[in-house]
Amino acid sequence: MVDKLLQVKDLSLYFKTTKGVVQAVDGVALDMDSGEALAIIGESGCGKTSLIRAILRLLPNNVHTYKGSVVLLGTDIMKLPEERFRTQVRWRQISLVAQAAMNALNPVVRVGDQVSEPLVIHQRLGKKAALVQAAEVFRMVGVPTDFLSRYAFELSGGMRQRAILAMALISEPNLVVLDEPTSALDMLTQANIMNVLKGIKRDLGQSFIFITHDVATTSELSDRGVVMYAGQIVEISSTAEQFYLNPLHPYSQKLMASVPTLKQKKELEFIPGQPPSLIGPPTGCRFAERCHRRFDLCDQEPPMFSLEDGRQVKCWLYK
């Protein structure tokens, strides 16, 4: 019996550049259950999107190192041949809602044809049958079915985002990855998109990985929060009961201290300095240079400590 939907172990993804090797993802380990929503939080450049590219095997030509284990429903999908991964895993078992929906849609192909394409390619459905299913998914995400015949430039930003979501859901995958699904949208549209996602999670039991640098939006959808810093995971906590009320890692504490709240007054803080270069990163704790709680042991790289309440934190303070 398969216990976990996804298990990632010691996953690393490095890129070759003219200045050196960038350690974008370095030794990442995480897991998630079916029906769970996982939020990956962190500053721009911390490795969130590179982690998803590693899981989905959407790799550029300048890969230097790609290793580790990605087990989906008991199968290590990193060991699968590329053609089998493309036809049996990508989009059928794991799908992606890409950042910047306008760039993800082909401007000269009707939206309905793009949304139904996974069914035509992967399930060998005829075009008419695929469009019927696309109309059903459009209704689920709140898009009028007459939009199937429109082009991307005829849709608003929010409707384009819903169309991309429909494309990700149409094959009924086990896991949907959302890369900044509310970026570049106004506040009202963001709220509408999050309500759609919450409804899908509630009604279908859909599993999500939600990538964002916006800490506030994670509270709308996620069950657990994964905090990344400089290519590594530094904390994994339940979002509602643990992370928002009592973050453990000094980086997480600074992140939460920088988020304004409606119900209480507080003096907002900031994180001094800047993230380290991922070309030859520090040998000890990667957050040490910016940390307000640094001490001698931080010159050594900390392991990931597992606490009694189920949380995990990569910090010597919890040795």
Short mmCIF file of the C-alpha atoms (twelve columns), coordinates in Angstrom:
data_MODEL
# 
_entry.id   MODEL 
# 
loop_
_atom_site.group_PDB 
_atom_site.id 
_atom_site.type_symbol 
_atom_site.label_atom_id 
_atom_site.label_alt_id 
_atom_site.label_comp_id 
_atom_site.label_asym_id 
_atom_site.label_seq_id 
_atom_site.Cartn_x 
_atom_site.Cartn_y 
_atom_site.Cartn_z 
_atom_site.pdbx_PDB_model_num 
ATOM 1   C CA . MET A 1   0.000   0.000  0.000   1 
ATOM 2   C CA . VAL A 2   1.335   3.458  -0.928  1 
ATOM 3   C CA . ASP A 3   1.451   5.746  2.105   1 
ATOM 4   C CA . LYS A 4   2.546   9.003  0.460   1 
ATOM 5   C CA . LEU A 5   1.548   10.762 -2.718  1 
ATOM 6   C CA . LEU A 6   5.007   12.286 -3.182  1 
ATOM 7   C CA . GLN A 7   8.377   11.645 -1.559  1 
ATOM 8   C CA . VAL A 8   11.394  13.728 -2.561  1 
ATOM 9   C CA . LYS A 9   14.780  12.678 -1.184  1 
ATOM 10  C CA . ASP A 10  18.191  14.350 -1.569  1 
ATOM 11  C CA . LEU A 11  17.111  16.175 -4.754  1 
ATOM 12  C CA . SER A 12  19.717  18.460 -6.286  1 
ATOM 13  C CA . LEU A 13  19.704  20.543 -9.457  1 
ATOM 14  C CA . TYR A 14  22.759  22.601 -10.450 1 
ATOM 15  C CA . PHE A 15  23.153  24.775 -13.546 1 
ATOM 16  C CA . LYS A 16  26.279  25.620 -15.555 1 
ATOM 17  C CA . THR A 17  26.827  29.340 -16.175 1 
ATOM 18  C CA . THR A 18  29.690  31.455 -17.472 1 
ATOM 19  C CA . LYS A 19  30.475  32.476 -13.873 1 
ATOM 20  C CA . GLY A 20  30.338  28.994 -12.350 1 
ATOM 21  C CA . VAL A 21  27.949  26.292 -11.191 1 
ATOM 22  C CA . VAL A 22  24.705  27.548 -9.600  1 
ATOM 23  C CA . GLN A 23  23.427  25.248 -6.843  1 
ATOM 24  C CA . ALA A 24  19.764  26.117 -7.386  1 
ATOM 25  C CA . VAL A 25  18.384  23.097 -5.485  1 
ATOM 26  C CA . ASP A 26  20.695  21.413 -3.008  1 
ATOM 27  C CA . GLY A 27  19.768  18.232 -1.157  1 
ATOM 28  C CA . VAL A 28  16.020  18.883 -0.795  1 
ATOM 29  C CA . ALA A 29  13.805  16.335 0.985   1 
ATOM 30  C CA . LEU A 30  10.029  16.549 1.508   1 
ATOM 31  C CA . ASP A 31  6.867   14.458 1.285   1 
ATOM 32  C CA . MET A 32  3.133   15.010 1.002   1 
ATOM 33  C CA . ASP A 33  -0.105  13.052 1.363   1 
ATOM 34  C CA . SER A 34  -2.964  12.752 -1.103  1 
ATOM 35  C CA . GLY A 35  -5.423  15.614 -0.741  1 
ATOM 36  C CA . GLU A 36  -2.822  17.842 0.892   1 
ATOM 37  C CA . ALA A 37  -1.844  21.350 -0.180  1 
ATOM 38  C CA . LEU A 38  1.810   22.230 0.290   1 
ATOM 39  C CA . ALA A 39  3.044   25.823 0.113   1 
ATOM 40  C CA . ILE A 40  6.671   26.484 -0.854  1 
ATOM 41  C CA . ILE A 41  7.608   29.901 0.493   1 
ATOM 42  C CA . GLY A 42  10.705  32.047 0.103   1 
ATOM 43  C CA . GLU A 43  12.335  35.079 -1.462  1 
ATOM 44  C CA . SER A 44  12.838  35.378 -5.210  1 
ATOM 45  C CA . GLY A 45  15.828  33.299 -6.261  1 
ATOM 46  C CA . CYS A 46  15.644  30.850 -3.352  1 
ATOM 47  C CA . GLY A 47  15.057  27.843 -5.634  1 
ATOM 48  C CA . LYS A 48  11.268  27.365 -5.506  1 
ATOM 49  C CA . THR A 49  10.668  27.194 -9.252  1 
ATOM 50  C CA . SER A 50  13.882  25.222 -9.829  1 
ATOM 51  C CA . LEU A 51  12.616  22.628 -7.354  1 
ATOM 52  C CA . ILE A 52  9.434   22.199 -9.383  1 
ATOM 53  C CA . ARG A 53  11.415  22.034 -12.622 1 
ATOM 54  C CA . ALA A 54  13.428  19.225 -11.042 1 
ATOM 55  C CA . ILE A 55  10.299  17.311 -9.997  1 
ATOM 56  C CA . LEU A 56  8.644   17.758 -13.424 1 
ATOM 57  C CA . ARG A 57  11.920  17.208 -15.295 1 
ATOM 58  C CA . LEU A 58  11.466  20.474 -17.192 1 
ATOM 59  C CA . LEU A 59  15.201  20.967 -17.511 1 
ATOM 60  C CA . PRO A 60  17.157  23.509 -19.604 1 
ATOM 61  C CA . ASN A 61  20.245  22.611 -21.626 1 
ATOM 62  C CA . ASN A 62  22.746  23.909 -19.071 1 
ATOM 63  C CA . VAL A 63  22.138  21.306 -16.350 1 
ATOM 64  C CA . HIS A 64  25.341  20.437 -14.472 1 
ATOM 65  C CA . THR A 65  23.979  18.085 -11.770 1 
ATOM 66  C CA . TYR A 66  20.589  16.426 -11.508 1 
ATOM 67  C CA . LYS A 67  20.291  13.705 -8.877  1 
ATOM 68  C CA . GLY A 68  18.110  12.394 -6.076  1 
ATOM 69  C CA . SER A 69  14.829  10.545 -5.821  1 
ATOM 70  C CA . VAL A 70  11.267  11.641 -6.667  1 
ATOM 71  C CA . VAL A 71  8.777   8.903  -5.732  1 
ATOM 72  C CA . LEU A 72  5.217   9.435  -6.953  1 
ATOM 73  C CA . LEU A 73  2.672   6.893  -5.679  1 
ATOM 74  C CA . GLY A 74  5.457   4.396  -5.013  1 
ATOM 75  C CA . THR A 75  7.309   4.825  -8.338  1 
ATOM 76  C CA . ASP A 76  10.640  6.635  -8.606  1 
ATOM 77  C CA . ILE A 77  9.814   8.782  -11.619 1 
ATOM 78  C CA . MET A 78  13.401  10.043 -11.950 1 
ATOM 79  C CA . LYS A 79  14.389  6.574  -13.139 1 
ATOM 80  C CA . LEU A 80  11.803  6.485  -15.923 1 
ATOM 81  C CA . PRO A 81  12.923  6.941  -19.555 1 
ATOM 82  C CA . GLU A 82  12.099  10.390 -20.886 1 
ATOM 83  C CA . GLU A 83  9.453   9.174  -23.333 1 
ATOM 84  C CA . ARG A 84  7.638   7.163  -20.655 1 
ATOM 85  C CA . PHE A 85  7.821   10.116 -18.259 1 
ATOM 86  C CA . ARG A 86  6.384   12.428 -20.927 1 
ATOM 87  C CA . THR A 87  3.485   10.156 -21.842 1 
ATOM 88  C CA . GLN A 88  2.598   8.661  -18.453 1 
ATOM 89  C CA . VAL A 89  3.603   11.190 -15.790 1 
ATOM 90  C CA . ARG A 90  3.867   14.758 -17.027 1 
ATOM 91  C CA . TRP A 91  0.380   16.274 -17.266 1 
ATOM 92  C CA . ARG A 92  -1.331  12.911 -16.618 1 
ATOM 93  C CA . GLN A 93  -0.139  12.495 -13.007 1 
ATOM 94  C CA . ILE A 94  1.505   15.873 -12.372 1 
ATOM 95  C CA . SER A 95  0.373   19.067 -14.107 1 
ATOM 96  C CA . LEU A 96  1.535   22.659 -13.904 1 
ATOM 97  C CA . VAL A 97  -0.180  26.040 -13.693 1 
ATOM 98  C CA . ALA A 98  2.636   28.199 -15.010 1 
ATOM 99  C CA . GLN A 99  3.424   31.708 -13.879 1 
ATOM 100 C CA . ALA A 100 2.290   34.495 -16.257 1 
ATOM 101 C CA . ALA A 101 -0.752  32.877 -17.870 1 
ATOM 102 C CA . MET A 102 -0.680  35.120 -20.958 1 
ATOM 103 C CA . ASN A 103 2.776   33.780 -21.824 1 
ATOM 104 C CA . ALA A 104 1.627   30.189 -21.233 1 
ATOM 105 C CA . LEU A 105 -1.214  30.399 -23.768 1 
ATOM 106 C CA . ASN A 106 -0.628  30.341 -27.518 1 
ATOM 107 C CA . PRO A 107 -2.068  33.608 -28.903 1 
ATOM 108 C CA . VAL A 108 -3.008  32.118 -32.299 1 
ATOM 109 C CA . VAL A 109 -4.789  28.952 -31.048 1 
ATOM 110 C CA . ARG A 110 -8.280  29.049 -29.576 1 
ATOM 111 C CA . VAL A 111 -8.392  28.594 -25.808 1 
ATOM 112 C CA . GLY A 112 -10.657 25.536 -26.018 1 
ATOM 113 C CA . ASP A 113 -8.216  23.723 -28.299 1 
ATOM 114 C CA . GLN A 114 -5.360  24.411 -25.885 1 
ATOM 115 C CA . VAL A 115 -7.269  23.322 -22.789 1 
ATOM 116 C CA . SER A 116 -8.480  20.091 -24.435 1 
ATOM 117 C CA . GLU A 117 -5.094  19.252 -25.958 1 
ATOM 118 C CA . PRO A 118 -3.903  17.012 -23.046 1 
ATOM 119 C CA . LEU A 119 -6.910  14.734 -23.639 1 
ATOM 120 C CA . VAL A 120 -6.247  14.549 -27.361 1 
ATOM 121 C CA . ILE A 121 -2.543  13.776 -26.923 1 
ATOM 122 C CA . HIS A 122 -2.435  11.618 -23.796 1 
ATOM 123 C CA . GLN A 123 -5.846  9.921  -23.812 1 
ATOM 124 C CA . ARG A 124 -6.372  9.764  -27.582 1 
ATOM 125 C CA . LEU A 125 -9.813  11.382 -27.384 1 
ATOM 126 C CA . GLY A 126 -11.390 12.913 -30.475 1 
ATOM 127 C CA . LYS A 127 -11.451 16.686 -30.670 1 
ATOM 128 C CA . LYS A 128 -15.222 16.972 -30.129 1 
ATOM 129 C CA . ALA A 129 -15.226 14.704 -27.057 1 
ATOM 130 C CA . ALA A 130 -12.234 16.566 -25.633 1 
ATOM 131 C CA . LEU A 131 -13.998 19.929 -26.072 1 
ATOM 132 C CA . VAL A 132 -17.060 18.573 -24.222 1 
ATOM 133 C CA . GLN A 133 -14.858 17.703 -21.250 1 
ATOM 134 C CA . ALA A 134 -13.114 21.069 -21.523 1 
ATOM 135 C CA . ALA A 135 -16.511 22.776 -21.225 1 
ATOM 136 C CA . GLU A 136 -17.219 20.832 -18.016 1 
ATOM 137 C CA . VAL A 137 -13.904 21.885 -16.490 1 
ATOM 138 C CA . PHE A 138 -14.527 25.490 -17.571 1 
ATOM 139 C CA . ARG A 139 -17.775 25.449 -15.588 1 
ATOM 140 C CA . MET A 140 -15.923 24.071 -12.559 1 
ATOM 141 C CA . VAL A 141 -13.355 26.894 -12.557 1 
ATOM 142 C CA . GLY A 142 -15.928 29.587 -13.326 1 
ATOM 143 C CA . VAL A 143 -15.259 30.339 -16.994 1 
ATOM 144 C CA . PRO A 144 -18.207 30.744 -19.421 1 
ATOM 145 C CA . THR A 145 -18.185 27.893 -21.920 1 
ATOM 146 C CA . ASP A 146 -18.419 30.275 -24.899 1 
ATOM 147 C CA . PHE A 147 -14.842 31.294 -24.036 1 
ATOM 148 C CA . LEU A 148 -13.722 27.972 -25.557 1 
ATOM 149 C CA . SER A 149 -13.874 29.594 -28.980 1 
ATOM 150 C CA . ARG A 150 -11.952 32.715 -27.978 1 
ATOM 151 C CA . TYR A 151 -8.259  33.553 -28.156 1 
ATOM 152 C CA . ALA A 152 -6.071  34.333 -25.153 1 
ATOM 153 C CA . PHE A 153 -5.922  38.084 -25.894 1 
ATOM 154 C CA . GLU A 154 -9.731  38.228 -25.660 1 
ATOM 155 C CA . LEU A 155 -9.673  37.066 -22.010 1 
ATOM 156 C CA . SER A 156 -8.938  39.122 -18.917 1 
ATOM 157 C CA . GLY A 157 -5.973  38.226 -16.722 1 
ATOM 158 C CA . GLY A 158 -8.183  36.392 -14.241 1 
ATOM 159 C CA . MET A 159 -9.952  34.418 -16.967 1 
ATOM 160 C CA . ARG A 160 -6.626  33.451 -18.556 1 
ATOM 161 C CA . GLN A 161 -5.464  32.187 -15.181 1 
ATOM 162 C CA . ARG A 162 -8.655  30.115 -14.826 1 
ATOM 163 C CA . ALA A 163 -8.169  28.724 -18.342 1 
ATOM 164 C CA . ILE A 164 -4.646  27.585 -17.433 1 
ATOM 165 C CA . LEU A 165 -6.060  26.013 -14.260 1 
ATOM 166 C CA . ALA A 166 -8.674  24.184 -16.353 1 
ATOM 167 C CA . MET A 167 -5.902  22.863 -18.608 1 
ATOM 168 C CA . ALA A 168 -4.024  21.558 -15.553 1 
ATOM 169 C CA . LEU A 169 -7.129  19.825 -14.170 1 
ATOM 170 C CA . ILE A 170 -8.598  18.324 -17.323 1 
ATOM 171 C CA . SER A 171 -6.561  15.092 -17.182 1 
ATOM 172 C CA . GLU A 172 -7.502  14.591 -13.503 1 
ATOM 173 C CA . PRO A 173 -3.876  14.459 -12.303 1 
ATOM 174 C CA . ASN A 174 -2.867  13.297 -8.845  1 
ATOM 175 C CA . LEU A 175 -0.917  16.510 -8.227  1 
ATOM 176 C CA . VAL A 176 -1.258  20.066 -9.546  1 
ATOM 177 C CA . VAL A 177 1.645   22.500 -9.171  1 
ATOM 178 C CA . LEU A 178 0.767   26.205 -9.061  1 
ATOM 179 C CA . ASP A 179 3.647   28.603 -9.713  1 
ATOM 180 C CA . GLU A 180 2.673   32.044 -8.394  1 
ATOM 181 C CA . PRO A 181 -0.945  31.625 -9.543  1 
ATOM 182 C CA . THR A 182 -2.034  35.048 -8.304  1 
ATOM 183 C CA . SER A 183 0.947   37.175 -9.366  1 
ATOM 184 C CA . ALA A 184 0.221   40.223 -11.547 1 
ATOM 185 C CA . LEU A 185 -3.487  40.052 -10.654 1 
ATOM 186 C CA . ASP A 186 -5.464  42.672 -8.739  1 
ATOM 187 C CA . MET A 187 -6.584  41.889 -5.189  1 
ATOM 188 C CA . LEU A 188 -10.181 41.036 -6.096  1 
ATOM 189 C CA . THR A 189 -9.111  38.663 -8.868  1 
ATOM 190 C CA . GLN A 190 -6.568  37.066 -6.530  1 
ATOM 191 C CA . ALA A 191 -9.318  36.408 -3.996  1 
ATOM 192 C CA . ASN A 192 -11.567 34.896 -6.678  1 
ATOM 193 C CA . ILE A 193 -8.809  32.573 -7.908  1 
ATOM 194 C CA . MET A 194 -8.047  31.430 -4.354  1 
ATOM 195 C CA . ASN A 195 -11.747 30.736 -3.752  1 
ATOM 196 C CA . VAL A 196 -11.838 28.574 -6.885  1 
ATOM 197 C CA . LEU A 197 -8.780  26.628 -5.700  1 
ATOM 198 C CA . LYS A 198 -10.234 26.128 -2.227  1 
ATOM 199 C CA . GLY A 199 -13.462 24.820 -3.742  1 
ATOM 200 C CA . ILE A 200 -11.583 22.359 -5.955  1 
ATOM 201 C CA . LYS A 201 -9.531  21.117 -3.018  1 
ATOM 202 C CA . ARG A 202 -12.657 20.722 -0.884  1 
ATOM 203 C CA . ASP A 203 -14.880 19.093 -3.516  1 
ATOM 204 C CA . LEU A 204 -12.358 16.963 -5.409  1 
ATOM 205 C CA . GLY A 205 -9.718  16.349 -2.739  1 
ATOM 206 C CA . GLN A 206 -7.135  17.673 -5.177  1 
ATOM 207 C CA . SER A 207 -3.482  17.761 -4.079  1 
ATOM 208 C CA . PHE A 208 -1.608  21.022 -4.714  1 
ATOM 209 C CA . ILE A 209 1.919   22.361 -4.473  1 
ATOM 210 C CA . PHE A 210 1.628   26.131 -4.237  1 
ATOM 211 C CA . ILE A 211 4.767   28.192 -4.993  1 
ATOM 212 C CA . THR A 212 4.823   31.766 -3.774  1 
ATOM 213 C CA . HIS A 213 6.893   34.521 -2.224  1 
ATOM 214 C CA . ASP A 214 3.693   36.032 -0.816  1 
ATOM 215 C CA . VAL A 215 3.368   34.598 2.699   1 
ATOM 216 C CA . ALA A 216 -0.147  35.978 3.199   1 
ATOM 217 C CA . THR A 217 -1.740  34.087 0.298   1 
ATOM 218 C CA . THR A 218 -0.526  30.698 1.572   1 
ATOM 219 C CA . SER A 219 -3.006  30.856 4.440   1 
ATOM 220 C CA . GLU A 220 -5.866  30.569 1.937   1 
ATOM 221 C CA . LEU A 221 -5.002  27.124 0.637   1 
ATOM 222 C CA . SER A 222 -2.088  25.333 2.266   1 
ATOM 223 C CA . ASP A 223 -2.036  22.659 4.967   1 
ATOM 224 C CA . ARG A 224 1.736   22.809 5.451   1 
ATOM 225 C CA . GLY A 225 4.389   25.379 4.682   1 
ATOM 226 C CA . VAL A 226 7.841   24.592 3.290   1 
ATOM 227 C CA . VAL A 227 10.312  27.459 3.669   1 
ATOM 228 C CA . MET A 228 13.226  27.585 1.211   1 
ATOM 229 C CA . TYR A 229 16.357  29.675 1.502   1 
ATOM 230 C CA . ALA A 230 19.362  29.658 -0.835  1 
ATOM 231 C CA . GLY A 231 18.461  26.378 -2.508  1 
ATOM 232 C CA . GLN A 232 17.664  24.457 0.674   1 
ATOM 233 C CA . ILE A 233 14.581  23.753 2.784   1 
ATOM 234 C CA . VAL A 234 15.000  25.331 6.222   1 
ATOM 235 C CA . GLU A 235 11.597  24.639 7.811   1 
ATOM 236 C CA . ILE A 236 8.506   22.464 7.328   1 
ATOM 237 C CA . SER A 237 5.500   23.225 9.530   1 
ATOM 238 C CA . SER A 238 1.738   23.063 9.605   1 
ATOM 239 C CA . THR A 239 0.726   26.492 8.345   1 
ATOM 240 C CA . ALA A 240 -2.320  27.360 10.448  1 
ATOM 241 C CA . GLU A 241 -1.442  25.879 13.826  1 
ATOM 242 C CA . GLN A 242 2.336   26.333 13.778  1 
ATOM 243 C CA . PHE A 243 4.008   28.414 11.111  1 
ATOM 244 C CA . TYR A 244 1.916   31.596 11.232  1 
ATOM 245 C CA . LEU A 245 1.730   31.707 15.005  1 
ATOM 246 C CA . ASN A 246 5.200   30.451 15.919  1 
ATOM 247 C CA . PRO A 247 7.767   30.080 13.121  1 
ATOM 248 C CA . LEU A 248 10.958  28.359 14.240  1 
ATOM 249 C CA . HIS A 249 13.800  29.172 11.866  1 
ATOM 250 C CA . PRO A 250 15.220  32.711 12.245  1 
ATOM 251 C CA . TYR A 251 14.602  33.277 8.520   1 
ATOM 252 C CA . SER A 252 10.954  32.204 8.899   1 
ATOM 253 C CA . GLN A 253 10.600  34.486 11.909  1 
ATOM 254 C CA . LYS A 254 11.864  37.446 9.899   1 
ATOM 255 C CA . LEU A 255 9.544   36.583 7.008   1 
ATOM 256 C CA . MET A 256 6.503   36.574 9.280   1 
ATOM 257 C CA . ALA A 257 7.649   39.751 11.032  1 
ATOM 258 C CA . SER A 258 7.611   41.514 7.645   1 
ATOM 259 C CA . VAL A 259 3.949   40.637 6.934   1 
ATOM 260 C CA . PRO A 260 1.347   43.235 8.008   1 
ATOM 261 C CA . THR A 261 -1.728  42.006 9.889   1 
ATOM 262 C CA . LEU A 262 -5.281  43.329 10.138  1 
ATOM 263 C CA . LYS A 263 -6.130  42.302 13.701  1 
ATOM 264 C CA . GLN A 264 -3.075  43.484 15.583  1 
ATOM 265 C CA . LYS A 265 -0.646  46.357 15.428  1 
ATOM 266 C CA . LYS A 266 3.017   45.512 15.105  1 
ATOM 267 C CA . GLU A 267 6.204   47.146 13.953  1 
ATOM 268 C CA . LEU A 268 7.154   45.589 10.626  1 
ATOM 269 C CA . GLU A 269 10.690  44.232 10.313  1 
ATOM 270 C CA . PHE A 270 12.986  43.509 7.401   1 
ATOM 271 C CA . ILE A 271 15.790  41.054 6.719   1 
ATOM 272 C CA . PRO A 272 19.153  42.836 6.519   1 
ATOM 273 C CA . GLY A 273 21.661  42.037 3.795   1 
ATOM 274 C CA . GLN A 274 20.970  39.851 0.782   1 
ATOM 275 C CA . PRO A 275 20.856  36.108 0.030   1 
ATOM 276 C CA . PRO A 276 24.231  34.465 -0.645  1 
ATOM 277 C CA . SER A 277 25.375  33.646 -4.147  1 
ATOM 278 C CA . LEU A 278 24.487  30.096 -5.123  1 
ATOM 279 C CA . ILE A 279 27.796  29.916 -6.991  1 
ATOM 280 C CA . GLY A 280 29.962  28.648 -4.165  1 
ATOM 281 C CA . PRO A 281 27.497  29.237 -1.274  1 
ATOM 282 C CA . PRO A 282 28.689  29.418 2.364   1 
ATOM 283 C CA . THR A 283 29.898  26.151 3.886   1 
ATOM 284 C CA . GLY A 284 27.991  26.640 7.146   1 
ATOM 285 C CA . CYS A 285 24.416  27.800 7.671   1 
ATOM 286 C CA . ARG A 286 23.473  29.745 4.550   1 
ATOM 287 C CA . PHE A 287 21.413  32.253 6.522   1 
ATOM 288 C CA . ALA A 288 24.132  32.939 9.112   1 
ATOM 289 C CA . GLU A 289 25.371  36.238 7.628   1 
ATOM 290 C CA . ARG A 290 21.865  37.759 7.936   1 
ATOM 291 C CA . CYS A 291 20.785  36.009 11.141  1 
ATOM 292 C CA . HIS A 292 20.042  37.922 14.340  1 
ATOM 293 C CA . ARG A 293 20.623  34.767 16.434  1 
ATOM 294 C CA . ARG A 294 23.952  33.635 15.002  1 
ATOM 295 C CA . PHE A 295 26.468  31.847 17.241  1 
ATOM 296 C CA . ASP A 296 29.679  29.833 16.799  1 
ATOM 297 C CA . LEU A 297 28.065  26.571 15.707  1 
ATOM 298 C CA . CYS A 298 26.526  28.318 12.687  1 
ATOM 299 C CA . ASP A 299 29.881  28.045 10.897  1 
ATOM 300 C CA . GLN A 300 28.954  24.378 10.348  1 
ATOM 301 C CA . GLU A 301 26.037  23.353 8.140   1 
ATOM 302 C CA . PRO A 302 23.121  22.226 10.335  1 
ATOM 303 C CA . PRO A 303 21.137  19.041 9.623   1 
ATOM 304 C CA . MET A 304 17.353  19.016 9.436   1 
ATOM 305 C CA . PHE A 305 16.108  18.486 13.004  1 
ATOM 306 C CA . SER A 306 12.751  16.728 13.536  1 
ATOM 307 C CA . LEU A 307 10.820  18.015 16.558  1 
ATOM 308 C CA . GLU A 308 8.277   16.209 18.715  1 
ATOM 309 C CA . ASP A 309 5.357   18.187 17.280  1 
ATOM 310 C CA . GLY A 310 6.164   16.983 13.744  1 
ATOM 311 C CA . ARG A 311 7.905   20.119 12.562  1 
ATOM 312 C CA . GLN A 312 11.308  20.067 10.889  1 
ATOM 313 C CA . VAL A 313 13.846  22.871 11.047  1 
ATOM 314 C CA . LYS A 314 17.383  23.277 9.702   1 
ATOM 315 C CA . CYS A 315 18.914  25.311 12.521  1 
ATOM 316 C CA . TRP A 316 21.415  24.610 15.322  1 
ATOM 317 C CA . LEU A 317 19.141  26.378 17.823  1 
ATOM 318 C CA . TYR A 318 17.025  23.197 17.891  1 
ATOM 319 C CA . LYS A 319 19.892  20.724 18.329  1 
# 
